[in-house]
Amino acid sequence: MKAIIIAAGMGSRLEHHTNEKPKCMVEVNSMSILDHQLHALRSNGISEFHVIRGYLADKLILPEEAGEKVKYFLNEKYRENNILFSLMYAKESLEGDVITTYSDIVYTPEVVAKLAASTHDISLVIDRQWALAYEGRDDHPVEQAELAICEGEKVLRVGKQVGPEGAAGEFIGLAKFNAKGAEIARTTWERVRAQYEDDQPFQAAKLFRKAYLTDLILELIADGADVGAVFIDGGWREIDTVQDLERVNSDTEIAQKSEF
């Protein structure tokens, strides 16, 4: 199994913390976000990492361990596009079993273990305790949460357009595609890339080039793909704003236990 880390964005809401380094290199409790992710992924036997770089690409270099494979992709248009387009710079990597991760989230090895064990073709990590993280989170309102509507483990809808009422939880930005799911995602991307102009609406996105991964997931759901939820109750944090960073760094329980 390989991991694709989507790390092209600027992270402008972290202000001065990203003036001289990419968002994933910002430190959370004395470790970079990237190092937290690598720890959780390596703890589950993952040793192949594909990284999409963009902003300050030369500053984003993975600390490799013996026997690991690392491959880099460059999203030169990171200012103009968004997560989906960024991921698809590495579309050739969507084969076999693949975990994809946003680069501004930290999570425990246990979260990755649950995801890796999922048997769905496409699996999304969904936090049922999502609302707790938004208490007092003034700089990242709940309207920006990628919420999911589910029927059991079956994901019916997901994205920022989903309201809190009836939501099963929040998609945290961590997903897995098995070989079948990866092939479906890749071929679906190729179809919609040929079908839509960059500035056309696509699913919930006003502009195709600004689409999120969840917009592709909506397309896959509409096509009948097996998209399943992997439910968790905490065990992760998003570091999107200065407030997020200050809150996680001031949480003594997290600092002592290295848990989220």
Buried (B, 14 or more C-beta within 10 A) or exposed (E): BBBBBBBBBBBEBBEEBBEEBBBBBBBBBEBBBBBBBBBBBBEBEBBBBBBBBBBBBEEBEBEEEEEBEBBBBEBEBBEEBBBBBBBBBBBEBBEEBBBBBBBBBBBBBBBBEBBBEBEBBBBBBBBBEBBEBBEEBEEBEBEEBBBBBBEEBEBBBBBBBBEEEEBBBBBBBBBBBBEEBBBBBBEBBEEBBEEBEBEEBBBBBEBBBBBBBBBBBBBBBEEEBBBBBBBBEBBBBBBBBBBBBEBBBEBEEBBEEBBB
